[in-house]
Amino acid sequence: MNAPRLTLPSPAKLNLMLHILGRREDGYHELQTIFQFLDYGDEITFAVRDDGVIRLHTEFAGVPHDSNLIVRAAKQLQEQSACPLGIDIWIEKVLPMGGGIGGGSSNAATTLLGLNHLWQLGWDEDRLAALGLSLGADVPVFVRGHAAFAEGVGEKLTPVDPEEPWYLVLVPQVSVSTAEIFSDPLLTRDTPPIKVRPVPKGNSRNDCLPVVARRYPDVRNALNLLGKFTEAKLTGTGSCVFGGFPSKAEADKVSALLTETLTGFVAKGSNVSMLHRKLQSLL
């Protein structure tokens, strides 16, 4: 009998704005941000094993097997649920590492939700999100699967429904260190807090952008080039840069001009993640 298998999407996210309010005593930063998903991402395939072994078959350069967030998520869920089953995992990777579009966090969330389904654990979203938070501050929003206004270190989530334009995302070939950006002495850390509703439109800056643009010329170049066609923004701490367009045709037109020299992709913004739409279709 064939082992149960499941292939799930692992979507990218954008930070439509990112304000840093201050640094906490534990060294983390208080922030406010809006997460929105893209209908674009990695694809992860799971196959159940009956021997309890967790094995990721796809290698990641420079990332030991047991340090990968996918493996850590699977092992923590297995331990906390006392599940005797194991899992084989393969990933079709398209999201860049260190790009600010949530690749690792999204992979961890897809793993938690996929294994909860395949192992028939019956965990609710709150329990999965709490486990996800122990893996990374961005994991809970992927677990919950709805665009959100986030506060704290990014874990306090309020669902929001911003517009869903088409985006052109440029991917400079550099990996930005989040820790490096947040420790930069010139980083703005005193932005006044804003209220969640209505979704802020005119107050959509990213406080990390000046620091990232100063440290990474490739990111600065991408911002300048995209800025000739639309408002160019940085997602997270970068390196990815994005801009919104009213139609796919317009985004594709600019993409054709810019991707001769830069890597990039066009994707639709979505307030409900494609992972959750897929899981709903399985019910």
Beta strands, then each sheet from edge to edge (+ up, - down):
strand 1: 5-23
strand 2: 29-49
strand 3: 54-56
strand 4: 86-92
strand 5: 148-151
strand 6: 156-159
strand 7: 166-170
strand 8: 233-234
strand 9: 241-245
strand 10: 264-270
sheet 1: 1+ 2- 4+ 3+
sheet 2: 1+ 2- 5+ 6-
sheet 3: 1+ 2- 10+ 7- 9+ 8-
end
